[in-house]
Structure formats: C-alpha cells, structure tokens
Amino acid sequence: MNISNLKYLTLSILLSCITAQAQLPLLSDQTIDFTNAVSTINSGNWSNPAIWSNGMVPSSSTHVIIENGHTVYIDIQGASSGQIVDLCENLFVKQDAVLQMGHNTANFAKDLRINGSILCNGTFSAGRNLPSGSGDGAIYSFNSRIFLNLTQATTYVSGSGYFNPKALSIASNSGEKDLIIDHYNIVIDENFAIKSNNRVNATIKEYAYLNIKNTLGLTGSTYDFSSPTAKSSLIIEGVVVAGNVSLFTKNTTLGEFTSLTIRNRGSLFPQTINQGVLNVTSEAGGFNLTLENGGLFKLWKEAYFSNLTSNNPNFTFTNNGGTLKQHYIYTTPTKAQITSRIDAYDPNLGADVSQIQDIFGFSHIAGWYNFTTRPYLLEGLDYYRNFGSTAVKTTLTSVNGRMYNAYHFNHSWPNFQNLKEVAEHEYIDSLFKRTHIKTHTFWTTPKNQSHYKNGPDFDHDKYLEQEQQYYDLTMHLLSTYGTMDKKFVYQNWEGDWMLRGEGVAWENDASLIPDDVDWSIEGMARMFRARQRGTERARNQFSSSNAKVYHAIEFNKLWKNGQTMMYYNVPSVLGDVVPKVRIDLTSWSAYDSNWTNTNNPVGHLMWKGIHIADYYTTSTGAIQSGIPVQIGEFAHNENPPYTSLTEPDIRNNYGRYIGLALDLGIQNFYLWNLYCSGQQGAPNGFTWEKDTQYDDSFLYQWMDGKWMLEPNGSMGYAATFLMEQWSALLSTSEKDFNTDTHIFPNPAKDSISITSKTVIDKVEIYNLQGKRIHTYQVELHQNINIQNLAKGMYIVRLKDIHNNFSTHKLVKK
C-alpha cells in the first residue's frame, strides 16, 4: 500500500507495515495527517529538488516523508546565526531512513522550524558514523535547534527511532494547543523549553524517554531566558532525566499559572533545580508542582528542593502519594545505625530467619563436575530440592552453544532462533513446572544483542526485535505457567562488563574509557527499555495471572576501595544506564562489596550498595513488597588454596548478609554456584573441556570453592549455614553429646558407623524437608546400610539411652 495515498496514517499500523521483521506496533493510537505527502526518491541534500517526488523543495506547509534507505542532509540554514528557517509541516522519518541536521560553523546557531508533527522511526540527528577507532563518529561539529510551531489542535512527537536535536523549543502562535510526546528515544543536547504566550498543554506519555542534558523549562529555559507572559502545563508519565529543571514562573497575571505534574509511573530526575539558585521565586501567575500517586521526583545531591516552599507563596507543591526521593548521601545511616539494623536480623545473634528459604538461593549455571547420568540441568535441580531453597537462578539463551556451555553433562541442545524456543524446550519446561521452585531468575540473552554498543541511532530494527522477543517469551510463560505460584525474573549478566568488556578496569585507568561511551550508554539504556516494554506489553494481557514476570538490569561495578564509581566519575551501569530506564528491579553482582575497613565492617558496603541501587532504580511499581533490588550474584571462595576464610568466618559473614537482606527487604540473594565453575588455572598445556569427568583431587586442586555442592558431593559451608536457617532439624539446640559423637565415613557410599562415649539406642535419618526416611535400633559401632539412599545430603538424629539427642549432617555419595 502506498502511504502517500492515505489521508490519515495510524501509527500503530504504520510500524507493522514498514518492516518485514516481527515487530510490535508502536505504542501510540494517535493519527498524523500525511495527505499529499512529498517523499524522497533518492538520498541527497534537502535543498536539491531532484531528491523529492514532486521535484520541489518542501515549504513550511509541506508534509514530508524520508523513505527507507535514504539519507538526507538538511543543508539549508539562516543567513545569520539564530535566523529560523522553515523545513516543513508534518515530518515522517521511516525506520531505515536518516535525516541529518548538523553543521560545522562555529559560533553559529542553526535553527530549523517544523510547523506540525514529527514521526521518527528512523534517525533524525546531527549525523554520525560508527567510529572505526578513536572519536565518537560525529560527522559534524555542531547540532541544530528545532523549533516546534504548534499549528494544529494536537501536535505529536512520536516514533520508535531516535530523535536528537541540539534543543527543542515549543510554542503556539495562535490559541491554546496540546502536545503529545510518545517517542521512545529522545536525547536533547541542550534545552527542552516550552516558551509560549498561548498556553501549551504537553504530555510526555508512559513509554516516552527524554534525556535533556541541560534545562527542562516551561516558560522558557533558565530564569534569564524565561518570558513574563508565558504559561504552560506539562504532565510527565514517561521517563525524563535532565541537567536542570526550572520550577518557577515570571508571569505576573493572576490565573495564568504554569504547572508540572508527575503521574503514576512517570519520573523526573534533575541534577539541579533552578540552576542551584536558592532564592528564585514565582510571580503572581503561580507555579504548581503536583506529584501524583506512583509518580517519582528523584533529586540529585545538588537539586535543593526544600527552599522552593520557603518564602515562595506563589509556588505550590502537592504530593498525592508520590515519591520525592532525596539523594542517598542524605539518607544513608551511620555505621552504628547500620550495625544495629543488621544485628536485628542476624541469625548468629539469635534471630529467627527461616523466611530466607524464599530469598536466598544458588545459581545453577555451568560447573565442572556431576554425579549421575541425568541431564545436568535436571540433576542439579534434583539436588536443589534437597537443599530446600525455593529460589534458583539459571540461564535461558538463544545464542548458539550457550545452553550447552551452561548444561553440558548428558545434554544435547539444538540451536534456537529466539528466546521463546528455548523456553519451550522439554528441559526448560521441566524446570519451570517444578513446584518446589517459586522464583525463577535467569540470565536472558537473545542473539545479536551487542548492537547496543553502536549507540541508539543505529539498528532500529534490532531494538524492536528485542522488544518482540521479550513480549513473546512473557506471553509463553504466562499462558503456560500462569496458574502456578511462580515468579519469573529476566536479567542480563553483569552489565558493567557488557559496557566495558569483561575485566576492563575503567576506575584504574581513565584512558581505557572509549570516546563514544555516552553513545554506548544510550544504546544500552534503549535496549533495556525495549526489553521492559515488551515484558510489560505481554503481562498487561494477563492482569489476573497468578504467576508474575519481572525484568531486571544487573550491574557489577559500584565500589572501589569504599568509594563509588560515581565518586570517581567513572561511567557505570547503575549511575548512567539504570536512571534512563523504568525497570521492575535492579540486580547487583556484588563481589565488589567484599571490602572492609574500620568504617565498613562485614556487610556494610553491601548494605550501602543496595541502598544506593534503590535510589537509582526508577521502579515500575510492579513489585509491591520490599525494595526493587536483588543480589544477583555473590559468594566467598571456600576451597582452602583460594581463601583465607575459615568455616566460622563464612558462617559469620553470611549471618551479616542475611541480616542486611532482611533489614532492607531485597527480593532475592543468589550465591554462585550449585556446582563450582571457577577454575583457577590448570597444569601447563591443559585445556578444560566440557562434558568431561575430572577426579575429585584434581578439582580440589584448581576450583576456587564457590559452590553449593563440593566435588565429593558434600554441602559447602555457606549452603549448610543457609539450610540450618530453614530446617528445624538442623537448627535444633539438642547438642548434648555432639562433641564426642562421630559418624564415619562421611561422605559415605554404602554404610556408616557411629562412635560415641554414650550409648546410642536409636538412629533416625531425615531428608532436608524434615521427612523421616529410616529409623534404626542400633548398638555402638554397628554398621548401618545406606545403599538405598539417593545421593545428597541428609540429617542423622541420634538418641541415647538417657533421651539426649545429637544431630549430624550426612552426605551420601
């Protein structure tokens, strides 16, 4: 269908028509009039009549379409700096089209006016190539300002591509007008300013994103450039970050108020308010700031808010249940306060923490040993049932070979085209159907995700394809397992390594930070917004589902020697990507919290880090209980060659981690790993190979000891300590004769014997769920046959002739 023959172009239909790949329709039910639109027939300069379908350069009233495959450079500009040149009325940039507006003239303002709506599914920016070396790929030294003249009752800035002007200035020359902004990806190099004598009612819709690097202003930009006759109303339902927000009016006419409203799921995150000038007040027209239920106004440390309501009678702040979030430096407790809060939930200090059975768990991803002929994924889950946690972390990836790398023993994995295909596999289905698991967190990695490194201005189809994959996966999970008591949590793996490259230490050497890092950050944020959008669009269709699906962003670089990446001005996922996404929760691979000094004893950096993550997280509100943060990965080495920690040290430390987790109300805490995967080198010339059995002695020589199950089948220190918290048998205080009583061998394969200074008359064996498996009437030194026990961990409870009890762990090999 030729769209130039359409009188009204419905945006939701448009996006599905412009590409053959699977893409969800644009989230906009608005219509833009492209009657008699003029289209490009070639790439070239805007001023060249030969590139236009009618052979004429567009005028101020022309509707323009930049067709797929075309790159057009706006080569027209004013005769002098700041002279505004009309481009067109409505403008449509298709998904595979590029419209460039940069220039190379220093000290010159290139100002372009659009007299209608913008629909940008492609790229509308200064112009950039992918850098092949240093630099960010910029084609032009300077960008252009866009002046949006609202000539229609309702004007739209819509689309799924990338729109990046130097500044966006909005006005109505005739009467009150409405502006709807529902574009997914807008970056403004300087100011977003509504400056209009006629009222403009602007709404930034739910899935819109605006990064305003300088000032968000409603009566102009900053105080010096604001108009005493301007007035506007702005409603924020999407995600807006800004260098500064102007919260004042210079309008002296009663009734000509200006207002800013942050609605449910809307967020505004400014670095400063009124450029940090504390005595700015509003005139008689009045300025109304309203924070509605579910709205978020997040303040950077230099965004001083309290002075706005002091000696400022024409400024009104109304909070109807929203969140005014202060910077974390103002809300972090003292060392003594943090210690006291952790103490209250530390099981080593007597706290009952059995609820952690639903919070603490292990990852089951990769590993260098196994115990049965069962498929590795399923074997691990069988052992995990005995462990007793209801939360597990696994992986789900369509990248060829990755499922085999994660689950290689006794497995044969096909290649997958998308995430939904992986979820439909019989072994993943078996995982999700297990009733002993309530929370499934998994690394969720589609193919070809690295495009975000190119930036947000390329590969639009790939971002939309990510949205589609997360939509399809969520639809499958909720339609298949929706009646179960389940939570599914998608997350990436260690986002800072995704941004930097694994192991690259920007905090140690700033020269390693690439010139185009800001573009990679925007690309990563755009990717996560697409994934979140796909997840939400699917789950919105299952509002009554018992099962829930959430999406998390994981970061892994927060601390260096007790100071944050933000302190060092080092780009990071938490500080620079997460604030640009409305997300269900954040996840922290928290190895960098394992640092202590006098001011930060064990657990304190982790407590502070979770508190900081909660600050940066712009939550969807989907998680109703606790804070929207989890520990996605953490562990201590337990193998003696690779740790200085003893078993008492580890038990003490995990008592502190339990204390801080319960105090803060995090969602989950995942330890690495069910089977140890952390090989610390190898003999000269040796190569570790998948699906290969290694001797226990060899594994103990080279494994770091981050494990739930050791190579010999016994439970690790952390795993045992955690189980003790939710197993009544393990936590029993019946220890009257433990010291002088021993079970050997342990681990055992066929039989066990018991030695004790007291006379034992009964032996009971329980599984970790507390179910009694066997009862024996025995005599001292008598062998007890355990051949029929499945491999795993058990509790042996001994009773002597005086009715004293002793409880012991037993590992069956």
Helices and strands as residue ranges (DSSP letters): G 3-5, E 8-10, H 11-17, E 31-33, E 38-39, E 44-45, G 49-51, E 64-66, E 71-73, E 84-88, E 91-93, E 98-100, E 111-114, E 118-120, E 123-125, E 145-149, E 154-158, E 162-163, E 167-171, E 177-181, E 186-188, E 192-194, E 200-204, E 209-217, G 223-225, E 232-236, E 239-245, E 258-262, E 267-273, G 274-276, E 287-292, E 296-298, G 306-309, E 315-320, E 323-325, G 328-330, H 335-343, G 347-349, G 354-358, E 360-363, H 376-387, E 391-397, H 402-406, H 419-424, H 426-433, E 439-445, G 449-454, H 460-481, E 487-491, H 495-500, G 510-512, H 517-539, G 540-542, E 548-555, E 559-560, E 563-564, I 573-577, G 578-580, E 582-583, E 585-589, G 591-593, H 604-616, E 618-619, E 629-634, G 640-642, H 647-664, E 669-671, H 696-702, H 717-726, E 742-744, E 751-755, E 760-766, E 772-776, E 784-785, E 792-800, E 805-812
